[in-house]
């Protein structure tokens, strides 16, 4: 009649042919066991129905109370829509379901939701949202957060775990699975970029003529006895000394700024940006068009190969122009920051906070700015807003 099981951090079971599963709570568990005992000793259907009525509320979690405890900058309306709030003033833009689910999962696992909230705050500053229609906002925000929630399984690592550690394939796959892109503590998106290293440079020789030579000096040693000269690897120095170009476009396509220099060069420790938004195709339905391209783990695998370099890249959500494929593809942006190169060593440390450069006070200002830009939501009109959004969902 009432079945209860404690499995790890959860209480699962059934009552009156209904299944349930909630996070473990000692008080709730004790109360459930007492009602289970009463049900087992019930002598009439009416008595059992009363026990069911008393038991049912215990199977429901007050998730809104958790939200207020773990994420006070989120407001949940009576229709279970999630909004950004600042000093009890609530934005009128509902969070997409993909973000809401990520927030719920984080709270269930005890993971700090601050990065997600900061990501959403930055994203709401995106000009594509602020100038677009309600339908465009809804579609674009869903695409972005579907993309952010994509996962990647390293099958080579999974197979190694099975062979060397003897775990099951299911457990190995879970251990070898991660998000394709990450969200930093400051709310930036941590993605990847594939490039080719530029190994030649132009100089003026002794005849005042231009000549192409090796970018990096080759180390040479000589054996003092035999006179044999040995050539080592080029001395590239720190990553900041190295020069790269886009793996696909090379020196073609629109020029972009690397620091303060316009061209087709990529360098570690520099901001890379296009002159303005007219250089970014923001149509999510088109691929391989204007804009700076970065992506997740699945995307870069298609471009990695002999002679390529891979970079960790930070991008502000406000700088995302399009998500042409929210399953495995690239995203197009107007600006990004290159943190490092996989094959070398940085001369400096570049934290995401260095690029973000936002203080807690600035985040409070940002929240207020966003809410003012989009208007505010009153609880009395929350149901109407939810109905309007539901109509957009059906389009």
C-alpha positions as a Markdown table, in Angstrom:
| # | Residue | x | y | z |
|---|---|---|---|---|
| 1 | Unk | 0.0 | 0.0 | 0.0 |
| 2 | Unk | 2.8 | 2.4 | 0.9 |
| 3 | Unk | 6.4 | 1.4 | -0.1 |
| 4 | Unk | 9.4 | 3.5 | 1.0 |
| 5 | Unk | 13.0 | 3.1 | 0.1 |
| 6 | Unk | 16.0 | 5.2 | 1.0 |
| 7 | Unk | 18.6 | 5.1 | -1.9 |
| 8 | Unk | 21.6 | 7.3 | -1.3 |
| 9 | Unk | 20.4 | 10.9 | -0.9 |
| 10 | Unk | 16.8 | 10.2 | -2.1 |
| 11 | Unk | 13.6 | 8.7 | -0.7 |
| 12 | Unk | 11.7 | 6.8 | -3.4 |
| 13 | Unk | 8.6 | 4.6 | -3.3 |
| 14 | Unk | 4.9 | 4.4 | -4.1 |
| 15 | Unk | 1.5 | 4.9 | -2.5 |
| 16 | Unk | -1.9 | 4.2 | -3.8 |
| 17 | Unk | -0.2 | 3.1 | -7.1 |
| 18 | Unk | 1.6 | 6.4 | -7.5 |
| 19 | Unk | 5.4 | 6.7 | -7.7 |
| 20 | Unk | 7.4 | 9.4 | -6.0 |
| 21 | Unk | 11.0 | 10.4 | -5.5 |
| 22 | Unk | 12.4 | 13.3 | -3.3 |
| 23 | Unk | 15.6 | 14.4 | -1.7 |
| 24 | Unk | 16.3 | 12.7 | 1.7 |
| 25 | Unk | 15.1 | 14.6 | 4.8 |
| 26 | Unk | 15.4 | 12.8 | 8.2 |
| 27 | Unk | 12.1 | 14.3 | 9.6 |
| 28 | Unk | 10.2 | 13.6 | 6.4 |
| 29 | Unk | 11.5 | 10.0 | 6.3 |
| 30 | Unk | 10.5 | 9.4 | 9.9 |
| 31 | Unk | 7.0 | 10.7 | 9.3 |
| 32 | Unk | 6.7 | 8.5 | 6.1 |
| 33 | Unk | 7.7 | 5.4 | 8.0 |
| 34 | Unk | 5.1 | 6.1 | 10.7 |
| 35 | Unk | 2.4 | 6.5 | 8.0 |
| 36 | Unk | 3.5 | 3.4 | 6.3 |
| 37 | Unk | 3.1 | 1.5 | 9.6 |
| 38 | Unk | -0.4 | 3.0 | 10.0 |
| 39 | Unk | -1.3 | 2.0 | 6.4 |
| 40 | Unk | -0.2 | -1.6 | 7.0 |
| 41 | Unk | -2.6 | -1.7 | 10.0 |
| 42 | Unk | -5.5 | 0.1 | 8.4 |
| 43 | Unk | -8.9 | -1.8 | 8.7 |
| 44 | Unk | -11.0 | 0.2 | 6.3 |
| 45 | Unk | -10.7 | 1.9 | 2.9 |
| 46 | Unk | -11.8 | 5.2 | 4.4 |
| 47 | Unk | -9.0 | 5.0 | 7.0 |
| 48 | Unk | -6.5 | 4.2 | 4.2 |
| 49 | Unk | -7.7 | 7.1 | 2.1 |
| 50 | Unk | -7.1 | 9.5 | 5.0 |
| 51 | Unk | -3.6 | 8.1 | 5.4 |
| 52 | Unk | -2.9 | 8.6 | 1.7 |
| 53 | Unk | -4.1 | 12.2 | 2.0 |
| 54 | Unk | -1.7 | 12.8 | 4.8 |
| 55 | Unk | 1.1 | 11.0 | 3.0 |
| 56 | Unk | 0.8 | 12.8 | -0.4 |
| 57 | Unk | 2.1 | 16.2 | 0.7 |
| 58 | Unk | 5.3 | 14.6 | 2.0 |
| 59 | Unk | 6.1 | 13.4 | -1.5 |
| 60 | Unk | 6.1 | 16.9 | -2.9 |
| 61 | Unk | 9.2 | 19.1 | -2.5 |
| 62 | Unk | 8.8 | 22.8 | -2.0 |
| 63 | Unk | 11.3 | 23.7 | -4.7 |
| 64 | Unk | 10.4 | 27.4 | -4.6 |
| 65 | Unk | 11.6 | 27.6 | -1.0 |
| 66 | Unk | 14.9 | 26.0 | -2.2 |
| 67 | Unk | 15.2 | 28.6 | -4.9 |
| 68 | Unk | 14.8 | 31.4 | -2.4 |
| 69 | Unk | 17.5 | 29.9 | -0.2 |
| 70 | Unk | 20.0 | 29.0 | -2.8 |
| 71 | Unk | 19.3 | 31.7 | -5.5 |
| 72 | Unk | 17.8 | 34.8 | -4.0 |
| 73 | Unk | 18.2 | 36.7 | -7.3 |
| 74 | Unk | 15.5 | 34.4 | -8.9 |
| 75 | Unk | 11.8 | 35.0 | -8.6 |
| 76 | Unk | 9.3 | 32.2 | -9.3 |
| 77 | Unk | 5.8 | 33.3 | -10.2 |
| 78 | Unk | 2.5 | 31.4 | -9.5 |
| 79 | Unk | 2.8 | 29.7 | -13.0 |
| 80 | Unk | 6.3 | 28.4 | -12.1 |
| 81 | Unk | 8.1 | 30.8 | -14.4 |
| 82 | Unk | 11.6 | 31.9 | -13.4 |
| 83 | Unk | 12.8 | 35.5 | -13.6 |
| 84 | Unk | 15.8 | 37.6 | -12.6 |
| 85 | Unk | 15.1 | 39.9 | -9.7 |
| 86 | Unk | 17.0 | 42.7 | -7.9 |
| 87 | Unk | 15.8 | 44.3 | -4.6 |
| 88 | Unk | 12.4 | 42.6 | -5.1 |
| 89 | Unk | 12.0 | 44.2 | -8.5 |
| 90 | Unk | 11.5 | 41.5 | -11.1 |
| 91 | Unk | 12.4 | 41.4 | -14.8 |
| 92 | Unk | 9.7 | 40.7 | -17.3 |
| 93 | Unk | 11.8 | 38.2 | -19.3 |
| 94 | Unk | 11.3 | 34.6 | -18.3 |
| 95 | Unk | 14.2 | 32.2 | -18.2 |
| 96 | Unk | 14.2 | 29.5 | -20.8 |
| 97 | Unk | 13.4 | 25.9 | -19.7 |
| 98 | Unk | 16.9 | 24.7 | -20.4 |
| 99 | Unk | 18.3 | 27.2 | -17.9 |
| 100 | Unk | 15.7 | 26.5 | -15.3 |
| 101 | Unk | 16.4 | 22.8 | -15.5 |
| 102 | Unk | 20.2 | 23.5 | -15.1 |
| 103 | Unk | 19.4 | 25.6 | -12.0 |
| 104 | Unk | 17.2 | 22.9 | -10.5 |
| 105 | Unk | 19.9 | 20.3 | -11.1 |
| 106 | Unk | 22.5 | 22.5 | -9.5 |
| 107 | Unk | 20.4 | 23.1 | -6.4 |
| 108 | Unk | 19.7 | 19.4 | -6.1 |
| 109 | Unk | 23.4 | 18.6 | -6.2 |
| 110 | Unk | 24.4 | 21.5 | -3.9 |
| 111 | Unk | 26.2 | 23.3 | -6.7 |
| 112 | Unk | 26.5 | 27.1 | -6.6 |
| 113 | Unk | 24.0 | 28.7 | -9.0 |
| 114 | Unk | 25.8 | 32.1 | -9.0 |
| 115 | Unk | 27.6 | 31.5 | -12.3 |
| 116 | Unk | 24.3 | 30.6 | -14.0 |
| 117 | Unk | 22.7 | 33.8 | -12.7 |
| 118 | Unk | 25.6 | 35.9 | -13.8 |
| 119 | Unk | 25.6 | 34.2 | -17.2 |
| 120 | Unk | 21.9 | 35.0 | -17.6 |
| 121 | Unk | 22.4 | 38.6 | -16.5 |
| 122 | Unk | 25.2 | 39.1 | -19.0 |
| 123 | Unk | 23.1 | 37.4 | -21.7 |
| 124 | Unk | 20.2 | 39.8 | -21.1 |
| 125 | Unk | 22.6 | 42.6 | -22.1 |
| 126 | Unk | 22.9 | 41.0 | -25.6 |
| 127 | Unk | 21.8 | 43.5 | -28.2 |
| 128 | Unk | 20.0 | 40.8 | -30.2 |
| 129 | Unk | 17.7 | 40.3 | -27.2 |
| 130 | Unk | 17.3 | 43.9 | -26.4 |
| 131 | Unk | 16.3 | 44.9 | -29.9 |
| 132 | Unk | 14.4 | 41.7 | -30.9 |
| 133 | Unk | 10.8 | 40.7 | -30.6 |
| 134 | Unk | 9.5 | 38.6 | -27.7 |
| 135 | Unk | 9.5 | 35.6 | -30.1 |
| 136 | Unk | 13.1 | 36.2 | -31.1 |
| 137 | Unk | 14.1 | 36.5 | -27.4 |
| 138 | Unk | 12.4 | 33.2 | -26.6 |
| 139 | Unk | 13.9 | 31.3 | -29.6 |
| 140 | Unk | 17.4 | 32.7 | -29.2 |
| 141 | Unk | 17.6 | 32.2 | -25.4 |
| 142 | Unk | 16.4 | 28.6 | -25.8 |
| 143 | Unk | 19.1 | 28.0 | -28.5 |
| 144 | Unk | 21.9 | 29.4 | -26.3 |
| 145 | Unk | 21.0 | 27.4 | -23.2 |
| 146 | Unk | 20.4 | 24.2 | -25.2 |
| 147 | Unk | 23.9 | 24.7 | -26.4 |
| 148 | Unk | 25.3 | 25.4 | -23.0 |
| 149 | Unk | 23.8 | 22.2 | -21.7 |
| 150 | Unk | 25.3 | 20.0 | -24.3 |
| 151 | Unk | 27.4 | 17.1 | -23.0 |
| 152 | Unk | 30.4 | 15.3 | -24.4 |
| 153 | Unk | 31.6 | 11.8 | -23.7 |
| 154 | Unk | 35.2 | 10.9 | -24.1 |
| 155 | Unk | 34.9 | 7.4 | -25.4 |
| 156 | Unk | 38.6 | 6.7 | -25.3 |
| 157 | Unk | 38.7 | 7.6 | -21.6 |
| 158 | Unk | 35.6 | 5.5 | -21.0 |
| 159 | Unk | 37.1 | 2.4 | -22.6 |
| 160 | Unk | 40.3 | 2.9 | -20.6 |
| 161 | Unk | 38.3 | 3.0 | -17.4 |
| 162 | Unk | 36.6 | -0.2 | -18.3 |
| 163 | Unk | 39.8 | -2.0 | -19.2 |
| 164 | Unk | 42.1 | -0.7 | -16.5 |
| 165 | Unk | 39.8 | -0.1 | -13.5 |
| 166 | Unk | 37.2 | -2.7 | -14.2 |
| 167 | Unk | 34.1 | -0.4 | -13.9 |
| 168 | Unk | 31.0 | -1.1 | -15.9 |
| 169 | Unk | 30.6 | 0.6 | -19.3 |
| 170 | Unk | 27.6 | 2.6 | -17.9 |
| 171 | Unk | 29.7 | 4.0 | -15.0 |
| 172 | Unk | 32.7 | 4.6 | -17.3 |
| 173 | Unk | 30.5 | 6.6 | -19.7 |
| 174 | Unk | 29.2 | 8.7 | -16.8 |
| 175 | Unk | 32.7 | 9.4 | -15.5 |
| 176 | Unk | 33.9 | 10.3 | -18.9 |
| 177 | Unk | 31.1 | 12.8 | -19.7 |
| 178 | Unk | 31.3 | 16.5 | -19.2 |
| 179 | Unk | 29.7 | 19.7 | -20.5 |
| 180 | Unk | 31.0 | 20.7 | -23.9 |
| 181 | Unk | 31.4 | 24.3 | -22.8 |
| 182 | Unk | 31.7 | 25.5 | -19.2 |
| 183 | Unk | 30.4 | 28.6 | -17.4 |
| 184 | Unk | 33.0 | 30.5 | -15.3 |
| 185 | Unk | 32.4 | 31.9 | -11.8 |
| 186 | Unk | 32.0 | 35.3 | -13.5 |
| 187 | Unk | 29.3 | 34.1 | -15.9 |
| 188 | Unk | 31.5 | 33.9 | -19.0 |
| 189 | Unk | 31.3 | 31.0 | -21.4 |
| 190 | Unk | 34.5 | 28.9 | -21.6 |
| 191 | Unk | 34.8 | 27.5 | -25.2 |
| 192 | Unk | 37.5 | 26.5 | -27.7 |
| 193 | Unk | 39.1 | 27.8 | -30.9 |
| 194 | Unk | 41.3 | 25.9 | -33.4 |
| 195 | Unk | 44.1 | 27.7 | -35.2 |
| 196 | Unk | 47.1 | 27.2 | -37.4 |
| 197 | Unk | 50.5 | 28.5 | -36.1 |
| 198 | Unk | 52.2 | 31.0 | -38.3 |
| 199 | Unk | 55.8 | 29.8 | -38.6 |
| 200 | Unk | 57.2 | 32.3 | -41.2 |
| 201 | Unk | 57.7 | 36.0 | -41.0 |
| 202 | Unk | 58.9 | 38.8 | -43.4 |
| 203 | Unk | 62.1 | 40.7 | -42.8 |
| 204 | Unk | 64.2 | 43.2 | -44.8 |
| 205 | Unk | 67.5 | 41.5 | -45.6 |
| 206 | Unk | 70.9 | 43.1 | -46.1 |
| 207 | Unk | 69.9 | 44.1 | -49.6 |
| 208 | Unk | 66.9 | 46.0 | -48.3 |
| 209 | Unk | 64.7 | 43.3 | -49.9 |
| 210 | Unk | 61.9 | 41.6 | -48.2 |
| 211 | Unk | 62.6 | 38.0 | -47.3 |
| 212 | Unk | 60.6 | 35.3 | -45.6 |
| 213 | Unk | 62.4 | 33.5 | -42.7 |
| 214 | Unk | 61.5 | 31.2 | -39.8 |
| 215 | Unk | 59.3 | 32.9 | -37.2 |
| 216 | Unk | 61.1 | 31.1 | -34.3 |
| 217 | Unk | 64.9 | 30.5 | -34.1 |
| 218 | Unk | 66.0 | 26.8 | -34.3 |
| 219 | Unk | 68.3 | 25.7 | -31.5 |
| 220 | Unk | 71.6 | 24.3 | -32.6 |
| 221 | Unk | 74.4 | 22.5 | -30.7 |
| 222 | Unk | 77.7 | 21.3 | -31.9 |
| 223 | Unk | 79.8 | 18.4 | -30.6 |
| 224 | Unk | 83.2 | 19.9 | -29.7 |
| 225 | Unk | 85.0 | 16.7 | -30.7 |
| 226 | Unk | 83.2 | 15.5 | -33.9 |
| 227 | Unk | 81.9 | 18.8 | -35.0 |
| 228 | Unk | 78.5 | 17.3 | -35.5 |
| 229 | Unk | 75.7 | 19.9 | -35.5 |
| 230 | Unk | 72.4 | 18.9 | -33.9 |
| 231 | Unk | 69.2 | 20.8 | -34.6 |
| 232 | Unk | 66.6 | 21.0 | -31.8 |
| 233 | Unk | 63.0 | 22.2 | -31.7 |
| 234 | Unk | 62.3 | 25.9 | -32.5 |
| 235 | Unk | 62.5 | 28.1 | -29.5 |
| 236 | Unk | 59.0 | 29.6 | -29.4 |
| 237 | Unk | 59.3 | 31.0 | -25.9 |
| 238 | Unk | 56.0 | 31.6 | -24.0 |
| 239 | Unk | 52.6 | 31.3 | -25.6 |
| 240 | Unk | 52.4 | 35.0 | -25.8 |
| 241 | Unk | 55.3 | 35.1 | -28.3 |
| 242 | Unk | 53.6 | 32.7 | -30.7 |
| 243 | Unk | 51.4 | 33.9 | -33.6 |
| 244 | Unk | 48.4 | 32.0 | -35.0 |
| 245 | Unk | 45.7 | 32.4 | -37.6 |
| 246 | Unk | 42.2 | 31.0 | -38.0 |
| 247 | Unk | 42.3 | 27.3 | -39.1 |
| 248 | Unk | 39.7 | 27.7 | -41.8 |
| 249 | Unk | 39.9 | 31.3 | -43.1 |
| 250 | Unk | 43.7 | 31.7 | -42.6 |
| 251 | Unk | 44.3 | 35.3 | -43.9 |
| 252 | Unk | 41.0 | 35.5 | -45.7 |
| 253 | Unk | 37.6 | 36.9 | -44.7 |
| 254 | Unk | 36.9 | 40.0 | -42.6 |
| 255 | Unk | 39.8 | 41.4 | -40.6 |
| 256 | Unk | 39.4 | 41.5 | -36.9 |
| 257 | Unk | 41.3 | 43.2 | -34.0 |
| 258 | Unk | 43.8 | 41.3 | -32.0 |
| 259 | Unk | 44.4 | 43.8 | -29.2 |
| 260 | Unk | 44.6 | 47.1 | -31.1 |
| 261 | Unk | 45.9 | 45.7 | -34.4 |
| 262 | Unk | 43.6 | 44.9 | -37.3 |
| 263 | Unk | 44.3 | 41.7 | -39.3 |
| 264 | Unk | 43.9 | 37.9 | -39.2 |
| 265 | Unk | 46.2 | 37.2 | -36.3 |
| 266 | Unk | 45.4 | 35.3 | -33.1 |
| 267 | Unk | 47.5 | 35.7 | -29.9 |
| 268 | Unk | 47.3 | 34.4 | -26.4 |
| 269 | Unk | 46.3 | 37.0 | -23.8 |
| 270 | Unk | 44.6 | 39.2 | -26.2 |
| 271 | Unk | 41.0 | 40.3 | -26.9 |
| 272 | Unk | 39.9 | 39.5 | -30.4 |
| 273 | Unk | 36.9 | 41.5 | -31.8 |
| 274 | Unk | 35.2 | 42.6 | -35.0 |
| 275 | Unk | 34.8 | 46.3 | -35.6 |
| 276 | Unk | 31.0 | 46.2 | -35.0 |
| 277 | Unk | 27.9 | 44.0 | -35.2 |
| 278 | Unk | 27.5 | 44.5 | -39.0 |
| 279 | Unk | 30.4 | 42.0 | -39.3 |
| 280 | Unk | 28.4 | 39.2 | -37.5 |
| 281 | Unk | 25.6 | 37.3 | -39.3 |
| 282 | Unk | 23.1 | 36.9 | -36.4 |
| 283 | Unk | 20.7 | 34.6 | -38.4 |
| 284 | Unk | 20.6 | 31.3 | -36.4 |
| 285 | Unk | 19.4 | 29.5 | -39.5 |
| 286 | Unk | 22.6 | 30.1 | -41.5 |
| 287 | Unk | 26.0 | 28.5 | -41.1 |
| 288 | Unk | 29.6 | 29.3 | -42.3 |
| 289 | Unk | 28.9 | 33.0 | -42.6 |
| 290 | Unk | 30.3 | 36.3 | -41.2 |
| 291 | Unk | 31.5 | 36.4 | -37.6 |
| 292 | Unk | 34.1 | 35.0 | -35.3 |
| 293 | Unk | 33.6 | 31.3 | -34.8 |
| 294 | Unk | 34.2 | 29.4 | -31.6 |
| 295 | Unk | 32.7 | 26.1 | -30.3 |
| 296 | Unk | 32.6 | 23.2 | -27.9 |
| 297 | Unk | 34.4 | 19.9 | -27.7 |
| 298 | Unk | 32.4 | 18.2 | -30.5 |
| 299 | Unk | 32.8 | 21.1 | -32.8 |
| 300 | Unk | 36.6 | 21.5 | -32.5 |
| 301 | Unk | 37.2 | 17.8 | -33.2 |
| 302 | Unk | 36.2 | 18.5 | -36.8 |
| 303 | Unk | 39.1 | 21.0 | -37.2 |
| 304 | Unk | 41.8 | 19.5 | -35.0 |
| 305 | Unk | 44.6 | 17.8 | -36.9 |
| 306 | Unk | 48.3 | 17.8 | -37.7 |
| 307 | Unk | 49.7 | 21.3 | -37.4 |
| 308 | Unk | 46.7 | 22.8 | -35.7 |
| 309 | Unk | 46.6 | 24.4 | -32.2 |
| 310 | Unk | 43.7 | 24.5 | -29.8 |
| 311 | Unk | 43.0 | 27.4 | -27.5 |
| 312 | Unk | 40.8 | 27.9 | -24.4 |
| 313 | Unk | 38.6 | 30.9 | -25.1 |
| 314 | Unk | 36.4 | 33.1 | -22.9 |
| 315 | Unk | 33.3 | 34.8 | -24.4 |
| 316 | Unk | 30.8 | 37.1 | -22.7 |
| 317 | Unk | 27.2 | 35.9 | -23.5 |
| 318 | Unk | 26.4 | 39.5 | -24.5 |
| 319 | Unk | 28.8 | 39.0 | -27.4 |
| 320 | Unk | 27.0 | 35.9 | -28.9 |
| 321 | Unk | 25.5 | 36.7 | -32.2 |
| 322 | Unk | 24.1 | 33.4 | -33.4 |
| 323 | Unk | 23.8 | 29.7 | -32.5 |
| 324 | Unk | 23.4 | 28.0 | -35.9 |
| 325 | Unk | 23.5 | 24.5 | -34.5 |
| 326 | Unk | 22.6 | 24.0 | -30.8 |
| 327 | Unk | 23.6 | 20.3 | -31.0 |
| 328 | Unk | 27.2 | 20.2 | -32.0 |
| 329 | Unk | 28.1 | 23.3 | -34.0 |
| 330 | Unk | 29.9 | 26.6 | -33.6 |
| 331 | Unk | 28.6 | 29.8 | -32.2 |
| 332 | Unk | 29.3 | 33.2 | -33.9 |
| 333 | Unk | 30.4 | 36.1 | -31.7 |
| 334 | Unk | 31.7 | 39.6 | -32.1 |
| 335 | Unk | 34.4 | 39.3 | -29.5 |
| 336 | Unk | 36.4 | 36.7 | -27.4 |
| 337 | Unk | 39.5 | 36.4 | -25.3 |
| 338 | Unk | 42.2 | 33.8 | -25.9 |
| 339 | Unk | 43.4 | 32.3 | -22.6 |
| 340 | Unk | 46.2 | 29.9 | -23.7 |
| 341 | Unk | 47.4 | 27.4 | -26.3 |
| 342 | Unk | 47.3 | 23.7 | -25.5 |
| 343 | Unk | 50.9 | 22.9 | -26.6 |
| 344 | Unk | 52.8 | 25.6 | -24.9 |
| 345 | Unk | 53.2 | 27.4 | -21.6 |
| 346 | Unk | 51.8 | 30.9 | -20.7 |
| 347 | Unk | 54.1 | 33.6 | -19.4 |
| 348 | Unk | 51.2 | 35.1 | -17.4 |
| 349 | Unk | 48.1 | 33.7 | -15.8 |
| 350 | Unk | 44.8 | 34.8 | -17.3 |
| 351 | Unk | 41.9 | 34.2 | -14.9 |
| 352 | Unk | 38.4 | 34.5 | -16.2 |
| 353 | Unk | 38.0 | 37.3 | -13.7 |
| 354 | Unk | 40.7 | 39.3 | -15.5 |
| 355 | Unk | 38.6 | 39.4 | -18.6 |
| 356 | Unk | 35.2 | 39.7 | -16.8 |
| 357 | Unk | 36.5 | 42.4 | -14.4 |
| 358 | Unk | 33.2 | 42.7 | -12.7 |
| 359 | Unk | 32.6 | 43.4 | -9.0 |
| 360 | Unk | 29.6 | 42.5 | -6.8 |
| 361 | Unk | 28.5 | 46.1 | -6.9 |
| 362 | Unk | 28.6 | 46.1 | -10.7 |
| 363 | Unk | 26.5 | 43.0 | -10.8 |
| 364 | Unk | 23.9 | 44.7 | -8.7 |
| 365 | Unk | 24.0 | 47.6 | -11.2 |
| 366 | Unk | 23.7 | 45.2 | -14.1 |
| 367 | Unk | 20.7 | 43.5 | -12.7 |
| 368 | Unk | 19.0 | 46.8 | -12.1 |
| 369 | Unk | 19.9 | 47.9 | -15.7 |
| 370 | Unk | 18.5 | 44.8 | -17.3 |
| 371 | Unk | 15.2 | 44.9 | -15.3 |
| 372 | Unk | 14.8 | 48.6 | -16.3 |
| 373 | Unk | 15.6 | 47.8 | -20.0 |
| 374 | Unk | 13.0 | 45.0 | -20.3 |
| 375 | Unk | 10.4 | 46.3 | -17.9 |
| 376 | Unk | 9.2 | 44.7 | -14.7 |
| 377 | Unk | 6.8 | 41.9 | -13.8 |
| 378 | Unk | 4.1 | 42.3 | -11.2 |
| 379 | Unk | 2.8 | 39.1 | -9.5 |
| 380 | Unk | -0.7 | 40.1 | -10.5 |
| 381 | Unk | 0.3 | 39.9 | -14.2 |
| 382 | Unk | 2.5 | 36.9 | -13.9 |
| 383 | Unk | -0.1 | 34.5 | -15.1 |
| 384 | Unk | -0.8 | 36.7 | -18.2 |
| 385 | Unk | 2.9 | 36.7 | -19.0 |
| 386 | Unk | 3.1 | 33.0 | -18.6 |
| 387 | Unk | 0.1 | 32.5 | -20.9 |
| 388 | Unk | 1.7 | 34.7 | -23.6 |
| 389 | Unk | 4.9 | 32.8 | -23.4 |
| 390 | Unk | 3.0 | 29.5 | -23.6 |
| 391 | Unk | 1.5 | 30.8 | -26.9 |
| 392 | Unk | 5.0 | 31.5 | -28.2 |
| 393 | Unk | 6.0 | 27.9 | -27.2 |
| 394 | Unk | 3.3 | 26.6 | -29.4 |
| 395 | Unk | 4.5 | 28.5 | -32.5 |
